Amino acid sequence: MIPCFDDPIADTIPLSAREKALIAELEAIVERGLEHFLAVGEALAKIRNQRLYRTHYPTFEQYVRDRFGLARSTVDQLIRSSQTAQTLLDAGVTLPPGTSEAVVRPLSGLPGEDLQAACWNLVVSVAPERGPSQPLVSHLCRTIRDILDGDDPAEDAPSSTGTHRNYRRRGEAPARETPFIRPIERLAAWNGFQVEVIVSSIQPASVGTVWHSCHVLSLRCRQVQERLETLHPELIQHSI
């Protein structure tokens, strides 16, 4: 059973001298400011997981609200963002000085550490000189999630009149093949493809992963080509 960190604990369990020193140190980190979100997130996670709030507060939610004026949802997101940032650092990704929690936050919604690192590297490659921004990271992560979910972001994009276009009929499910076909078609139609720019954005620690992904993708694309050549040879000839 997964323990619930918000279960009230009798305040008769005193903090040891080591725990008192630890919570004082961790609270000082939090109070230094949310710009140090990596250290702040780690500090809050330790306070939560070790229940260092237990002698004065029955729940972690009440503790962060009364002690720091933060909502539980905000703290949980801060912890997730700090863990995502640490994952990027462990993968060899370099975070620019001053990178805020808000910039990293959208990455925490992507499945898998490799995808998070690859998305960040792509953001860095297209970001302006001042570095990645929260809107840019959020837009790219939303696009990736739409592709993974089989949705087409272009269908809901604003038109020139400012209204949103939605060409899919309500209740109509996306085609089952779209999670593979749509990304392939978009990559093939991408006029901004520049291999040197892409390669230069790949960190050494991710080279093997990216190479393997490209290798697997090329094999799968070749399988699709061979099958289409067998099923529709006349159509293939017209498209060449």
C-alpha positions as CSV (number, residue, x, y, z in Angstrom):
1,M,0.0,0.0,0.0
2,I,1.3,3.5,-0.9
3,P,1.5,5.6,2.2
4,C,-0.6,8.8,2.4
5,F,1.6,11.6,3.5
6,D,-1.4,13.6,4.6
7,D,-2.6,11.2,7.3
8,P,-2.7,13.0,10.6
9,I,0.1,11.9,13.0
10,A,-0.1,12.2,16.7
11,D,1.9,15.2,17.8
12,T,3.3,13.1,20.6
13,I,6.0,11.9,18.1
14,P,8.7,14.5,18.7
15,L,11.2,15.6,16.2
16,S,14.7,14.5,17.0
17,A,17.6,17.0,17.2
18,R,18.7,15.9,13.7
19,E,15.2,16.4,12.3
20,K,14.8,19.8,13.9
21,A,18.1,20.9,12.3
22,L,17.0,19.4,9.0
23,I,13.6,21.2,8.8
24,A,15.2,24.5,9.8
25,E,17.7,24.1,6.9
26,L,15.0,23.0,4.4
27,E,12.7,25.8,5.4
28,A,15.5,28.3,4.9
29,I,15.9,27.0,1.3
30,V,12.2,27.5,0.6
31,E,12.2,31.0,2.0
32,R,15.2,32.1,-0.2
33,G,12.8,32.3,-3.1
34,L,11.1,30.2,-5.7
35,E,13.7,31.2,-8.3
36,H,15.9,28.5,-6.7
37,F,13.2,26.0,-7.6
38,L,15.4,23.0,-7.9
39,A,16.5,23.3,-4.2
40,V,13.1,24.4,-3.2
41,G,11.3,21.5,-4.8
42,E,13.8,19.0,-3.3
43,A,13.4,20.6,0.2
44,L,9.6,20.5,0.0
45,A,9.7,16.9,-1.1
46,K,11.8,15.9,1.9
47,I,9.6,17.8,4.3
48,R,6.6,16.0,2.8
49,N,8.0,12.5,2.6
50,Q,9.6,12.6,6.0
51,R,6.6,14.3,7.6
52,L,8.8,16.9,9.2
53,Y,5.7,19.1,9.7
54,R,4.0,16.6,12.0
55,T,4.5,18.2,15.4
56,H,2.6,21.4,14.5
57,Y,0.4,20.5,11.5
58,P,-1.8,17.4,10.9
59,T,-1.4,17.6,7.1
60,F,1.2,18.7,4.6
61,E,-1.5,20.8,2.8
62,Q,-2.1,22.8,6.0
63,Y,1.6,23.1,6.6
64,V,2.5,24.7,3.3
65,R,-0.5,26.9,3.3
66,D,0.2,28.3,6.8
67,R,4.0,28.3,6.7
68,F,4.6,29.6,3.1
69,G,1.2,30.8,1.9
70,L,1.3,28.2,-0.9
71,A,-1.5,25.9,-2.1
72,R,-0.9,22.2,-2.1
73,S,-1.4,22.0,-5.9
74,T,1.3,24.7,-6.4
75,V,3.7,22.8,-4.1
76,D,3.0,19.5,-5.9
77,Q,3.7,21.1,-9.3
78,L,6.9,22.7,-7.9
79,I,8.1,19.4,-6.8
80,R,7.3,17.8,-10.1
81,S,9.1,20.6,-12.0
82,S,12.2,20.3,-9.8
83,Q,12.3,16.5,-10.4
84,T,11.9,17.1,-14.2
85,A,14.8,19.7,-14.1
86,Q,17.0,17.2,-12.2
87,T,16.1,14.6,-14.8
88,L,17.3,16.9,-17.5
89,L,20.5,17.6,-15.7
90,D,21.1,13.9,-15.1
91,A,20.7,13.3,-18.8
92,G,23.5,15.8,-19.6
93,V,21.2,18.7,-20.5
94,T,22.4,22.2,-19.6
95,L,19.9,24.5,-18.1
96,P,20.6,28.2,-18.7
97,P,21.3,30.3,-15.5
98,G,18.1,31.6,-14.1
99,T,15.8,29.0,-15.7
100,S,12.5,29.3,-13.8
101,E,10.1,26.7,-12.6
102,A,7.5,28.0,-15.1
103,V,9.7,27.3,-18.0
104,V,10.4,23.7,-17.0
105,R,6.8,23.1,-15.9
106,P,5.3,22.0,-19.2
107,L,7.9,19.3,-19.7
108,S,6.7,17.5,-16.6
109,G,3.5,16.6,-18.5
110,L,5.4,14.6,-21.2
111,P,5.7,10.9,-20.8
112,G,9.3,9.6,-20.4
113,E,12.6,11.1,-19.5
114,D,14.0,10.8,-23.0
115,L,11.1,12.7,-24.5
116,Q,11.4,15.4,-22.0
117,A,15.2,15.8,-22.7
118,A,14.6,15.7,-26.5
119,C,11.8,18.3,-26.2
120,W,14.1,20.6,-24.2
121,N,16.9,20.3,-26.7
122,L,14.5,21.2,-29.5
123,V,13.3,24.2,-27.6
124,V,16.9,25.4,-27.1
125,S,17.7,25.0,-30.8
126,V,14.8,27.3,-31.9
127,A,14.8,29.7,-28.9
128,P,15.9,33.3,-29.3
129,E,19.2,34.4,-27.8
130,R,17.6,35.3,-24.5
131,G,16.8,31.6,-24.0
132,P,13.7,29.4,-23.8
133,S,10.5,31.0,-22.6
134,Q,7.5,29.5,-20.9
135,P,5.1,30.1,-23.9
136,L,7.6,28.5,-26.3
137,V,8.1,25.4,-24.1
138,S,4.4,25.2,-23.4
139,H,3.5,25.4,-27.1
140,L,5.9,22.7,-28.1
141,C,4.9,20.4,-25.3
142,R,1.2,20.9,-26.2
143,T,2.0,20.1,-29.9
144,I,3.8,16.9,-28.9
145,R,1.0,15.8,-26.6
146,D,-1.5,16.4,-29.4
147,I,0.5,14.2,-31.7
148,L,0.8,11.5,-29.2
149,D,-2.9,11.6,-28.6
150,G,-3.6,11.5,-32.3
151,D,-5.1,15.0,-32.4
152,D,-4.2,17.6,-35.0
153,P,-3.4,21.0,-33.5
154,A,-4.0,22.7,-36.8
155,E,-7.7,21.7,-36.6
156,D,-8.1,23.9,-33.5
157,A,-5.8,26.7,-34.6
158,P,-7.1,30.3,-34.7
159,S,-8.1,31.5,-38.2
160,S,-7.3,34.8,-39.7
161,T,-10.5,36.1,-38.2
162,G,-9.5,35.2,-34.7
163,T,-12.0,32.3,-34.4
164,H,-11.0,28.7,-33.9
165,R,-11.5,26.3,-36.7
166,N,-12.6,22.8,-35.8
167,Y,-13.0,20.7,-38.8
168,R,-13.6,17.4,-37.0
169,R,-17.2,16.6,-36.3
170,R,-18.1,16.4,-32.7
171,G,-17.8,12.9,-31.4
172,E,-15.7,11.8,-34.4
173,A,-12.7,9.7,-33.2
174,P,-9.3,10.3,-34.8
175,A,-8.1,7.6,-37.2
176,R,-6.1,4.9,-35.5
177,E,-3.1,5.3,-37.7
178,T,-2.6,9.0,-36.9
179,P,-0.2,8.7,-34.0
180,F,2.3,7.4,-36.5
181,I,1.3,8.8,-39.9
182,R,0.7,12.4,-38.9
183,P,4.1,13.0,-37.3
184,I,5.8,11.3,-40.4
185,E,3.8,13.6,-42.8
186,R,4.7,16.7,-40.8
187,L,8.4,15.9,-40.6
188,A,8.4,15.2,-44.3
189,A,6.7,18.5,-45.1
190,W,8.9,20.5,-42.6
191,N,10.7,23.1,-44.8
192,G,12.9,24.2,-41.9
193,F,14.7,20.8,-41.6
194,Q,18.5,21.4,-41.2
195,V,20.5,18.4,-40.1
196,E,23.4,20.5,-38.7
197,V,21.1,22.5,-36.5
198,I,19.4,19.4,-35.2
199,V,22.6,17.5,-34.6
200,S,24.2,20.5,-32.9
201,S,21.3,20.6,-30.3
202,I,21.8,17.0,-29.3
203,Q,23.8,16.6,-26.0
204,P,26.5,13.9,-25.9
205,A,24.6,11.9,-23.3
206,S,21.6,11.7,-25.7
207,V,23.5,10.8,-28.9
208,G,22.9,7.0,-28.5
209,T,19.2,7.4,-27.7
210,V,18.6,9.7,-30.7
211,W,20.6,7.5,-33.1
212,H,18.6,4.4,-31.9
213,S,15.3,6.3,-32.3
214,C,16.2,7.4,-35.8
215,H,17.3,3.8,-36.7
216,V,14.0,2.3,-35.4
217,L,12.0,4.9,-37.1
218,S,13.7,4.4,-40.4
219,L,13.1,0.6,-40.2
220,R,9.4,1.1,-39.5
221,C,9.1,3.6,-42.3
222,R,10.7,1.1,-44.7
223,Q,8.2,-1.6,-43.6
224,V,5.3,0.8,-44.3
225,Q,6.9,1.6,-47.7
226,E,7.3,-2.1,-48.6
227,R,3.7,-2.9,-47.6
228,L,2.3,0.0,-49.6
229,E,4.3,-1.0,-52.6
230,T,2.7,-4.4,-52.4
231,L,-0.8,-3.2,-51.8
232,H,-0.9,-0.2,-54.1
233,P,1.9,-0.3,-56.7
234,E,0.0,1.8,-59.2
235,L,-0.6,4.6,-56.6
236,I,3.1,4.5,-55.6
237,Q,4.2,5.1,-59.2
238,H,2.0,8.2,-59.5
239,S,3.5,9.7,-56.3
240,I,7.2,9.2,-57.2
